[in-house]
Amino acid sequence: MNAGEAPDLQAQLAAAVHALNHGAHPSARLAANQWLLGLQRSPQAWALAASLLASGDYPAPSADLLFFAAQMLRRKIQSPGAPLPDPAGQLLDALLVAARRFCLGPPRLLTQICLALAALAIRAEGGVDGLFARMPHLPDPALLELLTVLPEEVAQDQSGDTGVDSASRCRYTRELLAHAPAVLDFLLAQSEKPDAAHERILRCLLSWVRVGCFSGTPAAALAVHPLLTFAFNSLQAPFSFDVAIEVMTELLSQYQDLPQAFLSKIPYIREVLLLPALANRSEKIVAGIASLMCEVGQAAPGLVAEGSNQALALSDAILRCVAFSSEDWGIADSTLQFWCSLAHFILGIDVQSAERNATQETFLPVFSSLLDALLFRAQIIDTDEHVPDGVCLLPDGLAQFRLNLEELLVDVCLLLGAPAYINKLFSGGWGFVSQSIPWKEVEVRMYALSMVADTILQDGSPFDFSIIMHFVNILSSGTLAELHGCQFVVYKSLGDVIGSYSKWLSSSQSNIKPLLLFCASGISKSLSSNSCSLALRKLCEDATSFIHEPQNLDILFWISEGMDEGNLRIEDEEEIVSAITHALCSILDKEPRKNSLARLLYSSYSAVEKIIDIDRDYLLRQNPGAYTKAMNVAVRGLHRMGALFSHLTASITSGLIDDDIILVLLGIFWPLLEKLSQSSHMENTSLSAAACRSLSSAIHSCGQHFQILLPKILECLSTNFLLYQRHDCFLRTAANVIEEFGHKEEYSAACVRTFETFSSAASLSNLNSSYTCDQEPDLVEAYANFTSAFIRCCPKEAVIASGSLLESSFQKAAICSTAMHRGAAIAAMSYMSCFLDVSLTAVLESPECLDGSRGVVLLQILARCGEGLMSNVLYALLGVSALSRVHKSATMLQQLAALCRLCERTMWKAILCWDSICRWLQSTVKSLPSEYLRQGEAEMIIPLWLKVLQDAASDYLHSRTGDNGRNHPDYMQGKGGRTLKRIIRDFAESHRNVPTPCPS
């Protein structure tokens, strides 16, 4: 930069920075930003920024301009593509001059200058030593800031793409640590000054501790180090408390011999710092001390478990922190890991040893008190007694605290023993009048009981459930108007207990009715519907001896009738139907069992039948609100039908449900579904998806009974897809049908007709670019699933007859593999992999190349589409989303290479051979735009990939022949397969930042 140009460029820079920060119009700010980005990339930026910072001109440039200059220098230094100026020492000196100049502020400008110095030191040859040699000339404030950011550069550089490799980072760290003794001496001298800046000294010390400045210091010396004493004394100063906690916490996490020294200070911390903070309700101090004490305990749980006075003082202090009530649950939550570590250590001691008994006896009172404190903190908050149903009384913080609490409650239960834990929960002495029961305490104890269900059940100790049944009776007898406040949450927690202990609770016949009534009551409340519906299912599964009694079945049908109101989530309704279906299947007499199942199915039938009748009821169609409500009821009815058939599968397998019952149920279900499929309501996405789902469930459970209906079902699905081409549910259900029945030769023609009909749809014909695939990802996935099922399950005759359809679908799959949408791309790749696998099987089964055979049809498709496959696979490995496609891409290339190698030595060579894959790879690599590959990379890729593909093909063929096919069904077998996956991953990782690929 010439001397004459400098003032003009500086003035332009000042104007651009002012416009960027203070411009009134967005267009002006945008233009300024573009100009500044261009300047930052230019060579003139080095000298311009350095002169602004180091010059002593008066008046000084604005703070915004100086900050931008420092920031620009830092970014240029960190930029991987920008070489450092030669010599770098001049830039280093200029930045040091700037640091001296602005040592008293502004603070963010000094920090930015020091960050630029640190970035330069890690990149320049001899940067660290050169910087430390010049440091004595810096004022103390600037030196303190520079020493603070130097170690931070290691972590900052490691987290970003700044062009510094791991070897350079290691070298930088070693060079820094060589100067650590001098730095610690400087910090000690600063700490001894009367006006010492405690917070800044500790912040600097923290940076050096994190980089390992004490790594060579003996534990005894470190424990009494003056800087550690300085940090400990700084706990009593409010402005330096936080950073002092950070310093000591970091030291404890790094040096395993320090906890003993800190443990001796716990009584002092407890008496002088913690107790006054608890009394004054100083949450910041309590949280910091809790964090420090927990770090001491987690670093050496064995030391705490010795039960010394200091260890018990530590436990007592952390207990007080747990019980400390605050607006959130952060303090209590921060202690959980300490208690888990201590509990795990005690439980890990040999259960037969005297040490275990003594330790457990010492800490039983501690963990008993801990359970009290946890139950207190886990209680729901005080609230208005007239909270409406559906309002959650668990704030996010409490919900997360309870989630994190589960592991510790299990540990406490193991330490106290199941009987003592249960006794602790139910020792409240509650009265037997509902008005006097402290429902908040009941709820939290039910929550604590459900969390340890597995432990208590495994223990097998006797359990008196009378108090639980007492609450069940109270809550099941109350009406909605009588409930208030936290009782809605009690339903949820008590429902969890019933579900967890259903096997024990249902062992008594007298309990069944009140438990069912409780579930019925809880299901009607939105806050507890999920837990009570799950509890109902568990009861019906575990009470098989009593659940089919008439009085119990009446309650179950009453619950099923309540679902017609539509207040429940679909998932909960499905659980309820599954529960009732299980109960009905346990009815001993066949005729009542059949009639009861038909009655349950009819309860959902009527909801769907009403929507079909709307075609003749134009008044209802003209009322959008009523029509929407009727549609939602029908959707729920279809989901319930699907749940019923899904649950029948196990009963059919066990012989509880015979053909007569199935035919009765299908006689109800299929005519209704057929009428629905012919109605205009199938345009509704939710309704069509629910109908298809229930049909899939029925086919899966009743398989052979649907055979005669198969052509009609496939015609129904394909016709509706042509009408409503964005409804992917028809494709998915057709795939399920083909997987179930496609192997039967008598249905080949129906399967081929369905494939033809689907392929003629405009929505599928338009899948001719990655852009259109990204617009309809669900459709792509469904189509890929259907074609995979077709080629995998249908007879050879169907595959041969569908050659043109398969070729078109393969071409579309190759295109879709480059989509940005991960699910669509992976589904397309899975279909192509399935295609290759079936092709390889056909060649292995028939070494002779016979015209018109399945193998000939498939290999001819591959011969015509192979280059497109190779091209699209390479494009799929470019860009930010490439890493998710590495495994599928490697699998397909290995399969393709194996197929070419196999054909090379057989009569199939006339269609496909090793030369084919060589041509495809060469053509694809050479046709890639130049900006996608580095210079000379194309010449390197082709021979490397071909060699690796050859080895991978041999591995794959070895795994597919003889006994190897049974022993090693997975891909990527052998060294060749693993090497192929590695080079493909390396290719994807090195091309993540290329422009978004768009294959032609």
Protein Blocks (a to p, Z undefined) as FASTA:
>chain_A
ZZklmmmmmmmmmmmmmmmmmpfbfklmmmmmmmmmmmmmpmklmmmmmmmmmpccdcdd
dfklmmmmmmmmmmmmmpmklccdddfklmmmmmmmmmmmmmnocfklmmmmmmmmmmmm
mmpghklmmmmmmmmmpcfklmmmmmmmmmmmmmmmmmpcehpafklmmmmmmmmmmmmm
mmmmmmmmmmmpmklcfklmmmmmmmmmmnopmmmgcfklmmmgfklmmmmmmmmpmklm
mmmmmmmmmmmmmmmklmmmmmmmmmmmmmmmmmmmmmnopaklmmmmmmmmmmmmmmmm
mlmmnopaklmmmmmmmmmmmmpccfblmlmmmmmmmmmmmmmmmmmpcfkbmklmmmmm
mmmmmmmmmmmmmmmmmpccdddfkbcehiacbdfklmmmmmmmmmmmmmmmmmnopklm
mmmmmmnopafbfklpcfklmmmmmmmmmmmmmmmmmnopacdfklmmmmmmmmmmpcfk
lpgcjlmmmmmmmmmmmmmmmmmmmmpmklmmmmmmmmmmmmmpmklmmmmmmmmmmmmm
mmmmmmmpmklmmmmmmmmmmmmnopacfklmmmmmmmmmmmmmmpmblklmmmmmmmmm
mmmmmmmmmmmmmmmmmklmmmmklmmmmmmmmmmmmmmmmmmmmmmmmmmmnomacfkl
mmmmmmmmmmmmmmmmmpmklmpmklmmmmmmmmmmmmmmnmmmmmmmmmmmmmmmmmmm
mmmmmlmklmmmmmmmmmmmmmpmklmmmmmmmmmmmmmpmklmmmmbfklmmmmmmlmm
mmmmmmmmmmmmmcfklmmmmmmmmmmmmmmmmmmmmpmblklmmmmmmmmmmmmmmmmm
mmmmmmbacehiaklmmmmmmmmmmmmmmmmmmmmmgcjklmmmmmmmmmmmmmmmmmmm
mmmmmmklmmpcfklmmmmmmmmmmmpcfklpcehklmmmmmmmmmmmmmmmmmmmmmmg
cjllmmmmbghiajklmmmmmmmmmmmmmmmmgccdddZZ
